[in-house]
Amino acid sequence: MKKNVMIVGAGGVAHVTAHKCAQNNDVLGDICIASRKIEKCEKIIESIQRKNNLKDKSKKLYAKQIDASHVASLVKLIKDTNTSIVINLGTAYINMSVLEACIESGAAYMDTAIHEEPDKVCEDPPWYGNYEWKRKDRCQAKGVAAILGAGFDPGVVNAYAALAVKHHFDKIDTIDIMDVNAGNHGRFFATNFDPEINFREFTKVWTYIDRKWVEKPVHSDKWVYDFPVVGKQPVYLTGHDELHSLYKNIDANSVRFWMGFSDHYINCFNVLTKIGLLSEKPVKTAEGVEVVPLKVVKACLPDPLSLAPNYTGYTCIGDLVKGEKDGRKKEIFIYNTCDHAACYKEVESQAICYTAGVPPVAAAILLAKGIWDPKTMVNVEELDPDPFLDVLGKIGLTTEIIDKTQVPA
């Protein structure tokens, strides 16, 4: 069994992952939370202790300060802590340095978002081909397990696609991944995870239609869909991480991603965009101070974790899959709904961070037990979805399936 987990990062998603690792530390062993700001790690530990979420009190739960962009320092910390599994939940800018440290140390690697370079936005597809997949041969040569995109989207939605292939379809035409948050946080405007990464996603839309990549303007395609639990919600065609592996690993004609936004959010986003405040390019103030507008906006907006105490309502994330089974047309919606208030009660978080932070723990449990051990780099849909979704259901995120096939009159 692989033992001892290191969580790199101390944001909202890391907060949830640390709680869930603590609840399962009889399997996962010691837990190290490592970040540039050790005080943020210590606050997470205080939260875990406050909620009494450390299952095996004999196992260590501790914080370390680290600059994860410095590979040699991270390799040393992995070895010094006897870490077998590294869950990278820091900024997307450090993915390659953390992956490199895992390759050099032999620790298993996983993340929940694709790598990004600070000066590049929405690069040409496939995004995984620009950075991560270039290191797959080295992972395979060293037998290092690297599981890419093990959050919810990407992650669980990839497993839903694999589940559709394994159990429900002979041929798949379209996979529409949809993510809506019908919750209310009571603030005028906020993003549900890192504002900088959040806004960088909405520079252009890369989507996969009729087996080719198509570029579209942001928020140009709108769809109102009637979701379980949360009802009718508007969603917009958006580029997203999971498309950039599913197009290759799942035999489907089209794979699209739709994100839910309220009219208020769209209005705020459009104003910020049109006056240049969402730009990643530096500008100089009249006083000669160089600033990045997007970073200024991030500094002005609430910390996503701070939204948790007052959040009400639900999220709904799932795959609407259309295709054929036994020569007949079929359509199903595979999904999860998550309650903001219940998440806060359990781990002092909101549901957005909860849905992203629980899945890597399920993946870590499977790695620790040897049920998942690819000994190379994979995306989630390349692994057996059944044990993953089973563990996920047991630790907080259940999977539901609705058959939406239209029966001919």
CORKAJO-V518273 format. One record per residue. PHI is phi in degrees with one decimal (* if undefined). PSI is psi in whole degrees, -180 to 180 (* if undefined). Layout:
{{PHI:PSI} {PHI:PSI}}
//
This chain:
{{*:141} {-79.9:134} {-127.3:153} {78.1:122} {-116.2:138} {-114.2:125} {-100.1:118} {-95.7:119} {114.3:156} {-143.5:34} {-88.0:-162} {-63.3:-41} {-70.2:-42} {-60.5:-36} {-56.2:-49} {-66.9:-46} {-59.2:-40} {-64.2:-43} {-58.5:-48} {-71.4:-34} {-63.1:-42} {-62.5:-39} {-66.9:-19} {-123.9:30} {-75.7:-8} {-67.0:-26} {-96.9:-39} {-90.8:-14} {79.8:-148} {-68.1:149} {-124.8:121} {-111.4:126} {-104.4:119} {-123.7:130} {-157.5:166} {-63.6:-35} {-106.3:98} {-64.8:-27} {-64.6:-30} {-69.6:-37} {-63.5:-42} {-67.4:-32} {-65.6:-37} {-64.2:-43} {-61.8:-41} {-60.1:-40} {-65.0:-43} {-60.6:-43} {-68.5:-39} {-62.1:-38} {-89.7:2} {54.4:46} {-97.3:7} {-87.0:107} {-68.1:-54} {-104.7:105} {-68.5:-13} {-80.2:-15} {-88.0:150} {-81.4:143} {-133.2:113} {-150.5:166} {-115.2:148} {-137.3:145} {-92.4:132} {-154.2:143} {-96.4:100} {-70.4:-8} {-78.9:-11} {-96.9:101} {-60.0:-47} {-60.4:-40} {-66.1:-39} {-71.1:-38} {-58.3:-45} {-62.8:-43} {-66.0:-40} {-59.4:-44} {-70.7:-42} {-64.0:-31} {-93.8:-1} {56.0:42} {-80.8:134} {-104.1:-26} {-129.9:124} {-108.1:123} {-105.6:108} {-86.9:109} {-124.2:22} {-81.2:-172} {-58.2:149} {-62.3:-15} {-70.5:-19} {-102.4:4} {-52.9:-45} {-69.9:-34} {-71.7:-38} {-69.0:-42} {-60.3:-44} {-60.2:-42} {-63.3:-36} {-70.4:-40} {-61.2:-43} {-72.4:-33} {-92.0:-19} {89.4:3} {-75.6:150} {-70.5:147} {-122.3:142} {-150.7:155} {-141.1:-180} {-126.3:3} {-151.0:156} {-74.7:153} {-67.9:143} {-134.0:150} {-99.7:138} {-56.5:-32} {-98.1:9} {-129.4:135} {-127.6:134} {48.2:60} {-63.6:170} {-64.0:145} {-76.7:160} {-82.3:137} {-61.1:-40} {-63.0:-29} {-70.6:-18} {-78.3:-28} {-137.2:-68} {-58.3:-54} {-63.0:-20} {-66.8:-16} {-105.0:6} {-63.0:-42} {-59.2:-38} {-70.1:-38} {-61.2:-45} {-65.1:-41} {-63.0:-34} {-97.5:-2} {69.4:27} {-88.6:125} {-78.2:122} {-127.9:110} {-103.8:112} {-89.1:139} {62.7:57} {-101.5:34} {-94.1:-139} {-95.5:-57} {-135.3:99} {-79.7:158} {134.2:-93} {-61.9:-39} {-64.5:-29} {-66.9:-42} {-65.8:-36} {-61.1:-41} {-63.4:-43} {-65.2:-37} {-63.5:-41} {-61.2:-42} {-65.5:-45} {-70.3:-38} {-120.1:-20} {-121.7:-20} {-135.2:148} {-92.8:-36} {-135.9:140} {-114.5:129} {-90.8:-58} {-135.0:137} {-116.6:116} {-109.3:109} {-88.8:127} {-128.6:136} {-132.7:113} {-127.7:145} {-119.7:108} {-97.9:29} {-92.2:170} {-132.4:120} {-99.2:-5} {79.0:3} {-101.0:157} {-62.2:-44} {-158.0:135} {-161.7:157} {-104.1:155} {-87.9:-10} {-146.8:-176} {-37.8:113} {-58.2:-37} {-63.8:-49} {-66.9:-39} {-57.2:-51} {-73.1:-29} {-65.1:-24} {-67.2:-23} {-107.9:43} {-91.9:-41} {-152.9:164} {-110.3:117} {-103.3:121} {-132.4:163} {-115.1:107} {-130.5:131} {52.7:44} {63.4:30} {-149.0:155} {-78.2:134} {-126.3:134} {-100.9:132} {-134.0:159} {-68.0:154} {-66.2:137} {58.6:29} {-89.0:-24} {-114.5:118} {-116.9:146} {-143.4:129} {-99.3:118} {-119.8:143} {-91.5:100} {-88.6:152} {-63.3:147} {70.3:-52} {-95.4:-8} {75.6:-159} {-72.1:127} {-139.2:143} {-79.1:135} {-128.3:151} {-122.6:139} {-62.9:127} {-141.2:151} {-77.0:148} {-159.5:160} {-52.5:-49} {-63.5:-28} {-58.1:-30} {-82.6:1} {-123.2:-35} {-61.8:-34} {-59.5:-30} {-92.2:-37} {-95.0:-16} {-118.6:129} {-80.4:89} {-135.9:150} {-71.9:-38} {-141.4:141} {-133.9:118} {-127.8:156} {-124.6:133} {-124.5:128} {-113.2:139} {-83.0:132} {-138.5:138} {-77.1:163} {-59.7:-38} {-62.2:-44} {-61.2:-46} {-60.1:-42} {-61.6:-47} {-62.8:-44} {-59.7:-45} {-64.4:-40} {-64.2:-48} {-59.2:-40} {-67.4:-47} {-68.7:-25} {-97.0:7} {85.4:10} {-80.7:-7} {-103.8:14} {-75.7:141} {-90.6:0} {-89.2:134} {-64.4:146} {-131.6:162} {-109.2:136} {-78.4:172} {-61.3:-24} {-85.2:1} {85.3:10} {-85.7:128} {-87.4:127} {-135.3:156} {-101.3:116} {-50.2:-44} {-60.9:-38} {-70.2:-31} {-66.9:-45} {-59.7:-44} {-57.4:-43} {-66.9:-26} {-84.7:-23} {-87.5:157} {-64.2:147} {-61.3:128} {-52.8:-35} {-68.7:-27} {-69.8:-15} {-76.2:-19} {-57.5:-46} {-58.9:-31} {-105.7:4} {-74.3:133} {-128.6:162} {98.9:-168} {-133.1:157} {-105.0:157} {-142.5:123} {-133.2:133} {-169.5:178} {-112.6:121} {-93.2:111} {-113.4:129} {-121.5:138} {-179.8:-145} {-131.7:146} {-139.5:125} {53.4:40} {78.2:4} {-117.8:149} {-67.3:144} {-144.0:148} {-146.0:126} {-133.8:155} {-118.1:116} {-103.9:124} {-155.2:172} {-135.8:143} {-116.6:146} {-137.2:137} {-97.3:118} {-56.1:-47} {-64.8:-40} {-64.6:-38} {-63.8:-42} {-65.0:-40} {-62.8:-37} {-81.1:-47} {-133.8:13} {58.2:46} {-139.1:170} {-98.9:172} {-70.4:-26} {-64.4:-49} {-66.6:-35} {-64.0:-47} {-65.9:-29} {-82.6:-29} {-90.0:-23} {-76.5:-43} {-55.9:-41} {-63.5:-23} {-72.3:-41} {-60.2:-43} {-64.0:-40} {-65.0:-38} {-62.9:-42} {-66.5:-38} {-65.4:-46} {-59.7:-37} {-86.8:-6} {79.8:9} {-72.4:-42} {-107.5:120} {-157.2:77} {-69.8:-19} {57.1:24} {-160.9:-174} {-88.8:131} {-141.4:158} {-95.0:159} {-56.7:-37} {-68.2:-10} {-85.0:-6} {-106.2:162} {-64.6:120} {-74.6:-24} {-61.4:-52} {-65.7:-33} {-63.6:-50} {-69.7:-29} {-65.8:-50} {-63.1:-42} {-57.9:-42} {-63.2:-35} {-74.1:-26} {-107.7:9} {141.3:-14} {-129.9:103} {-85.3:157} {-109.5:131} {-120.0:151} {-133.3:128} {-115.3:129} {-83.7:115} {-110.6:19} {-61.3:130} {-83.2:120} {-83.7:126} {-58.0:140} {-68.6:*}}
//
